[in-house]
Amino acid sequence: MPNTIIVGAQWGDEGKGKIVDYLTESSDIIVRAQGGNNAGHTVIHGDQKYILHLIPSGILWPEKKCVIGNGVVIDPVSLLEEFDTLEKQGISISPENLAISDRAHLTLPYHRSLDSHRESGLGGKKIGTTGRGIGPTYIDKVERSGIRMADLEDQDFLEARLAEKINQANLVMRDADTKPLELATIKEELNSAYQRLAPFIRETTSFLHRQIAEGKSLLFEGAQGTYLDIDHGTYPFVTSSSTTAGGACTGSGVSPRAIDNVTAVAKAYTTRVGAGPFVTENAEFSDRMHGMGREFGATTGRKRRCGWFDAVVTGHGCRLNGADHLALTNLDGLDGIETIKICTAYRLKGETLSTPPSRVESWEDCEPVYEELPGWPDTPTAGAQDISSLPDNAKAYLDRLDDLCECPVKLVGVGPDRKETLIRN
């Protein structure tokens, strides 16, 4: 299998974890290259459900190697909690199957406190962050005042930098009704975490280069989605990292020339968590999904906002990422619906748009232009064994998405389990 980047073509939660898990069987190294524990991937295999936030989904395959790259921001306490949860589920984690970049930045208690403090001060203009401290961590990274994994072995540097950052955070939050952060407590917590994590920390870029030179295949596991990208998303309602295919290269140290394939992942409809514009959002459709027990965030548990498939968003996402093909998940979520809508364009003040606008204010003024297709209310896709057994109207729906997104749908998910993935030629 070639070196492949998996990227979300919508607002995250597209089912990337399942697609990564499915493709891991034919890969050697699984790499996470951006984001933090604000992302969540759910993988279901048999009667076991795994929720991962920082560790690549490849950890579920005993013979595979996983890498958390330099572009990821790591909450060490959260990472160790993830270790413990997975080990209780029978998953072995060791330096033999997991490496952590020594250049990855740390998310610490003062980042979480600042995140919550800033979000609460926005009132009705909240961004909708998870409160996990991701934004403040990336601020420190760009300000060149962060703490990286490699810094944990230098106690003098660590104490001086922690004291500086904690004092700054306490000053920012001095008028808040919160207890001041304490250096001794945070340092003790961090050193305790380092004792367990030290064997995993290494220079990962040269390791990945050697694997490529030896002919091994790499699978890059994207977190979040294209429209949460700091540059290309619905700014300012975005995350703080590069969630597009390019971010996989900068966040791992692997050259774009080493990438052979980009797979964009999208749901057969559209969802979003948190605030921000969402042109095809539909309250009735959302209620239907939530009533079925679907569309609750893996990280926050919040109800996801739901709407019809947006070909403007997904098509542009495919172009932006240079996608070779689409993996479409949750087709079974449309089972039982008489008429299915697809947004083929936006209408903005009398103008028809085929690509998303730049300003969030324009996004919010857009109206969807819909095309209607007949559904398959009497023949479910759930449980289908292959593409040929799908209802004719479901096949026609996939054909139409090929055309609108200008990117062929190759993988189709008809259920949450690993084996409920169909290959389409």
Summary of the structure (lengths in Angstrom):
residues: 425
radius of gyration: 21.6
end to end distance: 17.1
largest distance: 67.8
contacts: 1502
relative contact order: 0.15
helix: 38%
strand: 22%
